[in-house]
């Protein structure tokens, strides 16, 4: 869906983006991760021509973006900013309707689509007449997302979209983000400097440093097959928590016990991450979690200690630098 070839952008003598190339598949969420000044936001802004590159080409849906007017390009791309970018003097309804009005939708079509998104984003119609400063940070971020999604663009660009939120709100919105069916059929490029956020939301991560992409891969590839010491060092501080979030129950399946006392009828999917599974323990004595492997319908039951032991065995089998 997105193909970037040899992109370069310099500001004065500094190469903010230095000859980078990558591709993003349709329906994939690619996260550009790195510290401030590594070139990730500049890269993102070149994709919708808010910044023009010095050289290189960008194709979206096989079309060269430099062969079409920037304003036309932007109408087909959703864009979500860190501080939501809402117009302060517009109501919520007016903010969400910006692109439909540019596309000359009739009022009934616009209203129907707005109502649909409000429901999906857990907002009520009471919010429509409010102004952005009357909303909480989480509500503002949802409105920013609604505005980006309203015309159902195939591509969504997100620049530190959850950066201004407190940790509790951010965690809640992450959960909503992953569950939102609207986003499952979008191709998304998201910029963040938050390692946990990248690992939680990305299909693949492009880790950047000094205007270059150091490594592109799945969260597990970056963790267990880092290409160099920069990658391993970048993740080292939060490594254990990242492992818990990246390793799924299906990965450690062979290390889980074959049987166990079934203490409840509820079954957890083996596609869950180990971290999510651990959150299900109520810590009663001798408590078991029952886990189902959807591929072969096998059910295993494990205590907290057995789950941790299986996690450790799996980790010990992974390649180490």
Secondary structure, 3 states (H helix, E strand, C coil): CEEEEEEEEEECCEEEEEEEEEEECCCCEEEEECCCCCCHHHHHHHHCCCCCCCEEEEEECCEEHHHCCHHHHHHCEEEECCCCCCCCCCEHHHHHCHHHHHCCCCHHHHHHHHHHHHHHCCCCHHHHHCEHHHCCHHHHHHHHHHHHHCCCCCEEEEECCCCCCCHHHHHHHHHHHHHCHHHHCCEEEEEECCHHHHHHHCCEEEEEECCEEEEEECHHHHHHCCCCHHHHHHHHCCHHHHHHHHCECCCCHHHCCCCCCCCCCCCEECCCEHHHHHCCCCCCCCCCEEEEECCCCEEEEECHHHHHHHHHHHHHHCCCC
